[in-house]
């Protein structure tokens, strides 16, 4: 999740691109219905249930507990499928979402459907096979890469980051673990007004990791390391630099060799420019200077780098949700460390090393300009839920991905409902650009976005990721 807006929890959101001064946060919350795109996109006719590949079907023997709970998720009967269809179509229409692909895998059946359109101009139907940006869901891959280095004896989670990466302010007192857990206390680069103005003014601007970090490093720390949770894209840019320094190759090459390939993710990639592989969904955002909705499909994701730039398809993300939550490609010891989740300030949501536990659903969410994702797995039920959307326009004070995940889990796991609090205006940062005041500490403001205070005066708000 790596956008200029606040990060999202489970897929800690992609930093949402900040709207300009004329768009206060309240305007952003209402943008979905009144920013020139008020006519709901026409849905694809009668989307069909598609059978999942057998390899993705969970088996009791692979469960962390050895067997799935018989009542944690409902059976995916035709009647339940009809309820899901109706709920998804309702959320899509009420919030003017162009399109969504949904994947649900349980011991009692699978559900894979797409609704709406992938291209509003051509009116092309959404499809499960389309490539999509996944925003802060990328953090789960970055965290896994770090844990692979831990397993290789090259990194220790409780070492200071200064041992591996030079130039981090206070790096002698910030551990690798605190970066992964969003507890470093560093100021998020995506909350810096100069960064936001540069990105909003030129979405194709190419940033280097050091340039990104410099925007945050010029501000004082928000709080002492380890004191609290604050979703922060800077943490995962620093971890990307650690991967390159210790791994001895580019972040993209390391992710390919050490994460994507071992996890059998043939359709997952780390981009080097703004191009999306074909076929892909077009992405629509209101993170623009005037708040108008624009096609952000080919905007350059360099500003999100290892905090949110990964591209994938629904089937790969379904497979990854289980791999991530069960630790299939890392050691049991490293998985234990990853799952040591701590409070975020949001009821029912805790955050570990690059993933969250949202009322029993383990994984992440993400948001980039034009795209959102959720990829979560419930070990108790051996159940997977994955969503890919082609918009990030806030509606009803919520990320649209949260609205869909909430509606779906109310049906399939009524005792474990995915929920995040509505976005609210964060406290203003002091005029100096520092962050001495209160800080938002929720995954809704921290999972996919920066989780940082609003900027003062007429400056745009933070970009989500």
Buried (B, 14 or more C-beta within 10 A) or exposed (E): BBBBBBBBBBBBBBBBBBBBEEBEBEBBBBBBBEBEBEEBBEBBEEBEBBEBEEEBBBEEEEBEEEEBBEEBBBEBEEEBBEBBBEBBBEBBBBBBBBBBBBBBBBBBBBBBBBBBBBBBEEEBBBBBEBBBBBBBBBBBBBBBBBBBBBBEEBBBBEEBBBBBBEEBBBBEBBBBBBBBBBBBBBBBBBBBBEBBBBBBEEBEBEBEBEBBBBBBBBBBBBBEBBEBBBBBBBBBBBBBBBBBEBBEEBBBBBBBBBBBEBBBBEBBBBBEEBEBEEEBBBBBBBBBBEBEBBBBBBBBBBBBBBBBBBBBBBBBBBBBBBBBBBBBBBEEEBBEBBBEBEEBBBEBBBBBBBBBBBBBBBBBBBBBBBBBBBBBBBBBBBBBBBBBBBBBBBBBBBBBBBBBBBBBBBBBBEEBBBBBBEBEBBEBBEEEBBBEEEBBBBBBBBBBBBBBBBBEEEBBBBBBB
